[in-house]
């Protein structure tokens, strides 16, 4: 494709601005390791919120969601619960406050805060670092696949005659460019470039939505989609039949394994609630929470993400989807079994977006890739340097040494993640393995760490170990036992209960077969964080020392706010879709739900947030537990 000179100038200006900001900020970011990873806890909550929203607006995920809306219609609004997207609501309501009260730098450092310094705590610390690095590498591979497919469609130069090699070479080129400013600038660079990227992306999203509304009428759309495509709700089965319109879409639904949609939905809801209660995985989302200035600002930052992200993002997703459905269906049908629905996004852009807006949109999606990639890369060295090198190898090095080691660690994970990206054929496969299998192994241990006092460091280590090993082998075993077509590409999702079960056995056995963690560590954790759950023995001992301290009895209020928040978030999603497809009734209902739930959350959540409990007493330093 030959881009117009205006589009090329817009893209070049964006890339130069992004890299330039990264290097300009790098001097401030490189002062010390806390500045590098957390921005010195000096970045305002709204900047972190826009940054986090930008980081979640990734190009690979957007390509995946265009494919979902194309095939599954309005029912696709539920499928991102696989992540689960509503984990942002749990963070907003209470978990960001709990996490930020710890005052630590990384998820692995949080483990020391929760479990102490015993041998079991060291094992727990090492296993969460391992999980974090695997998680980062998985997301880097996922980003590499998406950006390679995207760039090969638009950039008018072939780096190789072989299409697959061409995709991979473009992936290498753009990841190298992104790595430059991330490695140099740290969290300051990531946040400030992502704020710029957010505004570029939002402008492009609104522009695409307007183009689609001008070119695709509701009547035109009705002609090219099956009955039920417009329906958000569903029965036991999906009940979408593309026969006569696009037969390959029916085969794709079968290969995805989601035809029994009610069972799939219940599994997503069960899995999503548990994973959300576990708190954020040790990645860029957790780093944003820990970077906030106060616990209350951390919660506001998490709430802002859904508010500013969903409507513009779904205007883009819906706009490109309906343009492709109306004007590109014949070409997709002509591809037969070779059709790749993950390429709907770049094809629709190439064919239907006018000069100027196309350059802005390509810049926006490059921004989406670069922001997610940047945030992910920034998370990895925090674990490798702060939690391995500094803690176990060279605890007395200079701050400059730690920053230089962070550069090296960033480059290392980029190389490994990119290498894995060469061997994974589709975005769908890597998405489903991360959210189904890998996060299944993370869930049990990380729910229990918040809510059960007797859950100890050995329980955490064995639960996480069982989960990671199960994530690697259970989906493959299920496919061999039941046949590769039994679950389709969704095998990791259906493996979630089995992986969760193995992990839970490791958690409980590891905890009950070993002594409790040091009591002073548990009391310090409880006093500072004040979680609700099964903490009665520790709460009573804390009250013996501090009679005014009260237990956290906000669980009913928090869980009610979570349910209302999920409804609010879902209505924001459907608002963007209904706006672009010009469904006036659906749009009116969605806006009404957003307004009512917003008022409820203002009264029952926002007005009741606290940086620390009202009866807060500053804990004395907990003595380190002796290693056995």
HELIX and SHEET records of a PDB file:
HELIX    1   1 UNK A    5  UNK A   29  1                                  25    
HELIX    2   2 UNK A   33  UNK A   38  1                                   6    
HELIX    3   3 UNK A   39  UNK A   41  5                                   3    
HELIX    4   4 UNK A   45  UNK A   56  1                                  12    
HELIX    5   5 UNK A   59  UNK A   72  1                                  14    
HELIX    6   6 UNK A   73  UNK A   77  5                                   5    
HELIX    7   7 UNK A   79  UNK A   82  5                                   4    
HELIX    8   8 UNK A   87  UNK A   90  1                                   4    
HELIX    9   9 UNK A   91  UNK A   95  3                                   5    
HELIX   10  10 UNK A   96  UNK A  101  1                                   6    
HELIX   11  11 UNK A  107  UNK A  115  1                                   9    
HELIX   12  12 UNK A  119  UNK A  154  1                                  36    
HELIX   13  13 UNK A  163  UNK A  215  1                                  53    
HELIX   14  14 UNK A  218  UNK A  224  1                                   7    
HELIX   15  15 UNK A  247  UNK A  256  1                                  10    
HELIX   16  16 UNK A  261  UNK A  277  1                                  17    
HELIX   17  17 UNK A  284  UNK A  291  1                                   8    
HELIX   18  18 UNK A  295  UNK A  327  1                                  33    
HELIX   19  19 UNK A  329  UNK A  334  1                                   6    
HELIX   20  20 UNK A  336  UNK A  338  5                                   3    
HELIX   21  21 UNK A  341  UNK A  343  5                                   3    
HELIX   22  22 UNK A  344  UNK A  352  1                                   9    
HELIX   23  23 UNK A  357  UNK A  381  1                                  25    
HELIX   24  24 UNK A  382  UNK A  393  3                                  12    
HELIX   25  25 UNK A  399  UNK A  421  1                                  23    
HELIX   26  26 UNK A  427  UNK A  432  1                                   6    
HELIX   27  27 UNK A  433  UNK A  438  3                                   6    
HELIX   28  28 UNK A  439  UNK A  451  1                                  13    
HELIX   29  29 UNK A  457  UNK A  482  1                                  26    
HELIX   30  30 UNK A  488  UNK A  490  5                                   3    
HELIX   31  31 UNK A  491  UNK A  494  1                                   4    
HELIX   32  32 UNK A  496  UNK A  512  1                                  17    
HELIX   33  33 UNK A  519  UNK A  529  1                                  11    
HELIX   34  34 UNK A  536  UNK A  545  1                                  10    
HELIX   35  35 UNK A  555  UNK A  581  1                                  27    
HELIX   36  36 UNK A  584  UNK A  604  1                                  21    
HELIX   37  37 UNK A  606  UNK A  608  5                                   3    
END                                                                             
